Amino acid sequence: MQSVTRGSFLTNFEWFQDVVGGENVILRHTSALECLGLFLGYFNQSEIDVYALEQGAYENINYHVVDTFDGIDVVRKGNVMSTSVSQTFNDMLSKYGTPEEIDIDEQSLVEGLSSYYFANNESFDGLHILPENLPYFNQLKEWAVEYYDD
């Protein structure tokens, strides 16, 4: 069974409110970037990425099952929970350069970093990148700074 898809709503956030609002899940990766306003998303998007304590019913929701939400930095927008900006970038960067990299949407990651940079007076100050993720962050931030120049 699939949930309703993005095409039925004016904004990504309205879609998230309808599908996962009030549920015991946390938006992650590209879905979190969309919720946080750092990535616009894709036309006719149908998949949502979440942290969950158990597998859910919808085939188009990628449930990343965890034992606990402890240790996940969360922000709440209305009835929707999302990873924080720093948590989102660290989660995505931690998979970069590993076999799990295939699960990372590089376009959303770079565009998200770019949006953060320009929304913060052309600075990455305030972003807390873990030491183990700094090599990949430093590699991608150059693309992010130049993202809108092309």
Secondary structure, DSSP 8 states (H G I E B T S, - for coil): -----GGGSSSHHHHHHHHHTTSSEEE-HHHHHHHTTS----TT---EEEEESS--S-TTEEEEE-S-STT--EEEETTEEEE-HHHHHHHHHHHTTSGGGGGS-HHHHHHHHHHHHHHTTS--TT----GGGHHHHHHHHHHHHHTTT-
